Every structure is written in structure tokens, then in C-alpha cells.
Amino acid sequence: MTALELTVVLGVASAGAGFLGSLTGLGGGVVIVPLLTLGFGVDLRYAIGASLVSVIATSSAAGAAYVKDGYSNIRVGMLLEVGTTVGALVGALLATILPISITSVVFGVVLLVSAYLSFRKGGEEDPDTPPDALAARLHMDSSYPTPQGVRAYHVTRVPQGCAVMFVAGSVSGLLGIGSGALKVLALDQIMRLPFKVSTTTSNFMIGVTAAASAGFYLSRGYIDPALAMPVMLGVFVGATLGSRILAGVRTGMLRTLFIVVLVALGMQMIFHGLRGAF
């Protein structure tokens, strides 16, 4: 395969990852890292570096569209970014210390745990839950468009959400996935936001988290422009397309897709890590 052919293949595959990441709030990186390591044999740390660049592209493409359409909750996203950014710096430091095999196994375990937690009911099942005192003071309650009209919702358990976001940021810096999986779960399960609001707010947030980690990887030489360029462009195109069709996709379908992708990729990454360790 020539360099041009490889670039085209990477671009097309990354477009699919960006499309999926935009719809589910995963940010594309959760697919990009296994794609590069398992499918193209790229070193895990370089795959993470390219993934972080693509995550920034995903957030830029999808995040702006979701804010314009009234899905993303800006107040929630900006507050929680404080925790994720600090966590991202901690995770990026750990990534340079831990062996690649351990990082791969941790990646898979995080995805499987996230898939398991996704079976629990989310915020959209109980839209009348009252907000906590902090959410009320910060005016975090909002609304989002549905086929039946604009629907209001409340935000709950802000401190717990901030704590989970620190963990999500650490996972982002360590694994290069934008931590969209944990962000969606924190917003959906803990703070009780509707699932579409959770995925879109996650997309809004992951760019800032990934940027904090990407600077660390760049300083260590783990971002290769020849690899990151087609990945970033492909993810950008796929994320833009995904953001345009989100309104017509059923929430149940999104949740099922979310779980299936996490289970499949989680098992593959655990196997990949264990095979490298022995």
C-alpha cells in the first residue's frame, strides 16, 4: 500500500469513527485508537496522539452545531471542564510512565465498565427530578428540542458530576479517547440530563479536555503530522455529518449503539494488551 492509498484509507475509516463519535458523544477517539493499533499496527502512544487531535476536530465540528440547535448545556459543560482539564494533565503524565500493554488493558476495562453502566436508566427516564441547590444557584436547568416540542429538564448532583469528570479527564489523558464514554455516563446517569443532551454536551466538552492532553503528547513527540492529518480530516467530516442527522435518531437506538461499540472495542483492546504483555 502506497502512502497516498494509506492516507485515503485512514481518512475514510476516520470519517466513520467521527460519525459514530458525534452521534454517541464518544468523540471518535474511542474508535480511532483501536482502529490504528489493531487495524494498522500503529504504536499505542502515537495512536493516542493522533486520536487526541481528532477528538479536538470532532468537538469543533459537532459541538458548534449542537449548541446552535439548542441541545448542549453550556453552563454544565463549562463548569465540568475544570475537573476534566486537571484530570487530563494527570492522565497524560501517567501515560508516559505506564507500559503500553497495561494502558491497552486499562482502555478495554474502562470501555466494558462504561457499557455495563449504560444498561441503567438515564436522566431521560425521570425528567421531573428537582435540581440540587448548587444547580439552582448556577442556573443550570435548561431545555432541548424534541419531536413533540421543547422539553425542559433539571440538573442534579453537580458535585458528584464534577468528581466523575476528574476521572474522565484522567482517562482522556491516559487513553486519548476524549473520555466521552465517561462524560456521557456522568451527565446521563449522575446528573440526570436527557441522553441527547448528555451526548451533545459531551461533544462540546471533549475538545477542551483533549487539547490539554494533546499539548503534553506533542511535547513528548507522540503526535506524527503524517498520521494525525488524515485522521483529523476524516473525523471532522464524519462528525459534521453525524451532527446533522442526530435530531432524527431515536434515543433508544443511540443507547444501544453506544453499548455495542463499547463492548466490542473493550474486548479487543484487553486481548491486544494481554497479548503484548505475555
C-alpha positions as CSV (number, residue, x, y, z in Angstrom):
1,M,0.0,0.0,0.0
2,T,1.4,3.4,-1.0
3,A,1.5,6.4,1.2
4,L,-1.4,8.0,-0.7
5,E,-3.5,4.9,-0.5
6,L,-2.8,4.6,3.2
7,T,-3.8,8.2,3.7
8,V,-7.1,7.7,1.9
9,V,-7.9,4.5,3.8
10,L,-7.1,6.3,7.1
11,G,-9.3,9.2,6.1
12,V,-12.3,7.1,5.2
13,A,-12.0,4.9,8.3
14,S,-11.7,8.0,10.5
15,A,-14.8,9.5,8.9
16,G,-16.8,6.5,10.1
17,A,-15.3,6.9,13.6
18,G,-16.2,10.6,13.7
19,F,-19.7,9.9,12.5
20,L,-20.2,7.3,15.3
21,G,-18.5,9.6,17.9
22,S,-20.7,12.5,17.0
23,L,-23.9,10.5,17.4
24,T,-23.0,8.8,20.7
25,G,-20.9,11.5,22.4
26,L,-17.8,9.2,22.4
27,G,-15.8,11.7,20.4
28,G,-14.4,9.4,17.8
29,G,-11.2,8.6,19.7
30,V,-12.8,5.5,21.3
31,V,-12.8,4.0,17.8
32,I,-9.7,5.7,16.4
33,V,-7.3,4.2,19.0
34,P,-8.3,0.5,18.4
35,L,-8.5,1.2,14.7
36,L,-4.9,2.4,14.5
37,T,-3.4,-0.1,16.9
38,L,-5.4,-3.2,15.9
39,G,-6.0,-2.4,12.2
40,F,-2.9,-0.5,11.1
41,G,-0.3,-1.7,13.7
42,V,0.4,1.8,15.0
43,D,2.3,2.2,18.3
44,L,-0.3,2.9,21.0
45,R,1.2,6.2,22.1
46,Y,1.2,7.6,18.6
47,A,-2.3,6.3,18.1
48,I,-3.4,8.2,21.2
49,G,-1.6,11.3,20.0
50,A,-3.5,11.2,16.6
51,S,-6.7,10.4,18.4
52,L,-6.4,13.5,20.7
53,V,-6.0,15.7,17.6
54,S,-9.1,14.0,16.0
55,V,-11.1,14.5,19.2
56,I,-10.5,18.2,19.0
57,A,-11.7,18.2,15.4
58,T,-14.8,16.2,16.4
59,S,-15.7,18.6,19.2
60,S,-15.2,21.6,16.9
61,A,-17.4,20.1,14.1
62,A,-20.2,18.7,16.2
63,G,-20.1,20.9,19.2
64,A,-20.9,24.1,17.3
65,A,-23.8,22.6,15.5
66,Y,-25.3,21.1,18.7
67,V,-25.1,24.5,20.5
68,K,-26.8,26.2,17.6
69,D,-29.6,23.6,17.6
70,G,-30.2,24.0,21.3
71,Y,-29.1,20.6,22.6
72,S,-25.8,21.3,24.5
73,N,-26.0,22.7,28.0
74,I,-23.2,25.3,28.0
75,R,-23.3,26.1,31.8
76,V,-23.0,22.5,32.7
77,G,-20.2,21.9,30.2
78,M,-18.1,24.9,31.3
79,L,-18.3,24.1,35.0
80,L,-17.4,20.4,34.5
81,E,-14.4,21.3,32.2
82,V,-12.5,22.5,35.2
83,G,-12.4,18.9,36.6
84,T,-11.7,17.3,33.3
85,T,-8.8,19.6,32.3
86,V,-7.0,18.9,35.6
87,G,-7.6,15.2,35.2
88,A,-6.3,15.3,31.6
89,L,-3.0,16.6,32.7
90,V,-2.7,13.9,35.4
91,G,-3.6,11.2,32.9
92,A,-1.2,12.4,30.2
93,L,1.7,12.2,32.8
94,L,0.7,8.6,33.7
95,A,0.7,7.7,30.0
96,T,4.4,8.3,29.7
97,I,5.1,6.1,32.7
98,L,2.9,3.0,32.3
99,P,3.8,0.2,29.9
100,I,1.8,0.1,26.7
101,S,0.3,-3.3,27.5
102,I,-1.1,-2.0,30.8
103,T,-2.5,1.1,29.1
104,S,-4.3,-1.1,26.5
105,V,-5.9,-3.3,29.1
106,V,-7.0,-0.3,31.1
107,F,-8.5,1.1,27.9
108,G,-10.6,-2.1,27.4
109,V,-11.7,-2.3,31.0
110,V,-12.9,1.3,31.0
111,L,-15.0,0.7,27.9
112,L,-16.5,-2.5,29.3
113,V,-17.4,-0.8,32.7
114,S,-18.9,2.1,30.8
115,A,-21.0,-0.3,28.7
116,Y,-22.3,-2.1,31.8
117,L,-23.3,1.2,33.5
118,S,-25.1,2.2,30.4
119,F,-27.7,-0.5,31.0
120,R,-29.0,1.5,33.9
121,K,-31.8,4.1,33.4
122,G,-30.6,7.5,32.5
123,G,-31.9,11.0,33.1
124,E,-34.4,11.0,30.4
125,E,-36.5,8.4,32.2
126,D,-37.1,10.9,35.1
127,P,-37.4,14.4,33.6
128,D,-39.1,15.9,36.7
129,T,-36.3,15.3,39.1
130,P,-35.7,18.5,41.1
131,P,-32.3,20.2,40.8
132,D,-29.9,20.3,43.8
133,A,-29.2,23.6,45.4
134,L,-25.9,24.2,43.6
135,A,-27.5,23.6,40.2
136,A,-30.3,26.1,41.0
137,R,-27.8,28.8,42.1
138,L,-25.8,28.3,38.9
139,H,-29.0,28.3,36.7
140,M,-28.1,25.0,35.1
141,D,-31.7,24.0,34.2
142,S,-32.4,24.2,30.5
143,S,-34.5,22.7,27.7
144,Y,-33.9,20.9,24.4
145,P,-35.9,20.3,21.2
146,T,-37.9,17.1,20.7
147,P,-40.4,16.0,18.0
148,Q,-43.2,16.9,20.5
149,G,-41.8,20.4,21.1
150,V,-39.3,21.9,23.5
151,R,-38.8,19.9,26.7
152,A,-37.5,21.3,30.0
153,Y,-35.2,19.3,32.4
154,H,-33.4,19.8,35.7
155,V,-29.8,19.2,36.6
156,T,-28.9,17.2,39.8
157,R,-25.9,16.1,41.9
158,V,-23.4,18.7,40.5
159,P,-20.6,17.9,43.0
160,Q,-20.7,14.2,42.2
161,G,-20.7,15.0,38.5
162,C,-17.5,17.1,38.9
163,A,-15.8,14.3,40.7
164,V,-16.5,11.8,37.9
165,M,-15.4,14.4,35.4
166,F,-11.9,14.5,37.0
167,V,-11.7,10.7,36.5
168,A,-13.0,11.2,32.9
169,G,-10.3,13.8,32.3
170,S,-7.6,11.4,33.6
171,V,-8.9,8.6,31.3
172,S,-8.7,11.1,28.4
173,G,-5.1,12.0,29.1
174,L,-4.1,8.4,29.6
175,L,-6.0,6.8,26.7
176,G,-6.6,9.6,24.2
177,I,-10.3,8.9,23.8
178,G,-11.7,12.3,24.9
179,S,-13.3,10.4,27.8
180,G,-16.7,10.8,26.0
181,A,-17.9,7.5,27.4
182,L,-17.5,8.5,31.0
183,K,-18.7,12.0,30.3
184,V,-21.9,10.8,28.8
185,L,-22.5,8.4,31.7
186,A,-21.8,11.1,34.3
187,L,-24.2,13.5,32.6
188,D,-26.9,10.9,31.9
189,Q,-26.7,8.7,35.0
190,I,-25.5,11.0,37.8
191,M,-26.7,14.5,36.8
192,R,-29.8,13.1,35.2
193,L,-29.7,15.0,31.9
194,P,-31.6,13.6,28.9
195,F,-29.5,11.3,26.8
196,K,-29.3,13.5,23.7
197,V,-28.3,16.5,25.9
198,S,-25.7,14.3,27.6
199,T,-24.1,13.2,24.2
200,T,-24.1,16.7,22.8
201,T,-22.8,18.4,25.9
202,S,-20.1,15.7,26.0
203,N,-19.1,16.6,22.4
204,F,-19.0,20.3,23.5
205,M,-16.6,19.4,26.3
206,I,-14.2,16.9,24.9
207,G,-12.3,19.4,22.7
208,V,-11.0,21.3,25.7
209,T,-10.1,18.1,27.6
210,A,-8.3,16.7,24.6
211,A,-6.4,20.0,24.0
212,A,-4.9,19.8,27.5
213,S,-3.7,16.3,26.9
214,A,-2.5,16.9,23.3
215,G,-0.1,19.6,24.4
216,F,1.6,17.1,26.7
217,Y,1.8,14.4,24.0
218,L,3.2,16.9,21.5
219,S,6.0,17.9,23.8
220,R,6.9,14.2,24.1
221,G,7.0,13.8,20.3
222,Y,4.0,11.4,20.1
223,I,2.0,13.4,17.6
224,D,3.0,12.5,14.0
225,P,1.6,15.0,11.5
226,A,1.5,12.4,8.7
227,L,-0.7,10.2,10.8
228,A,-2.7,12.9,12.5
229,M,-3.7,14.8,9.4
230,P,-5.8,12.2,7.6
231,V,-7.3,11.1,10.9
232,M,-8.3,14.6,11.8
233,L,-9.8,15.4,8.4
234,G,-11.8,12.2,8.3
235,V,-13.1,12.6,11.8
236,F,-14.1,16.2,11.1
237,V,-16.2,15.2,8.0
238,G,-17.8,12.3,9.8
239,A,-18.6,14.4,12.9
240,T,-20.2,17.1,10.8
241,L,-22.4,14.5,9.0
242,G,-23.4,12.9,12.4
243,S,-24.4,16.3,13.9
244,R,-26.8,16.9,11.0
245,I,-28.8,13.7,11.5
246,L,-28.9,13.5,15.3
247,A,-32.3,15.1,15.7
248,G,-33.9,12.3,13.7
249,V,-32.3,9.4,15.5
250,R,-34.2,7.7,18.3
251,T,-32.6,7.8,21.8
252,G,-33.0,4.0,22.3
253,M,-31.1,3.4,19.1
254,L,-28.3,5.7,20.2
255,R,-28.0,4.0,23.6
256,T,-27.9,0.5,22.0
257,L,-25.2,1.7,19.6
258,F,-23.3,3.2,22.4
259,I,-23.2,-0.1,24.3
260,V,-22.4,-2.4,21.4
261,V,-19.4,-0.3,20.3
262,L,-18.0,-0.1,23.9
263,V,-18.3,-3.9,24.4
264,A,-16.7,-4.8,21.1
265,L,-13.8,-2.4,21.3
266,G,-13.3,-3.0,25.0
267,M,-12.8,-6.8,24.5
268,Q,-10.5,-6.2,21.6
269,M,-8.2,-3.8,23.5
270,I,-8.0,-6.1,26.5
271,F,-6.9,-9.0,24.3
272,H,-4.4,-6.8,22.5
273,G,-2.9,-5.6,25.8
274,L,-2.7,-9.1,27.3
275,R,-1.1,-10.5,24.1
276,G,1.6,-7.8,24.3
277,A,2.3,-8.5,28.0
278,F,3.0,-12.2,27.6
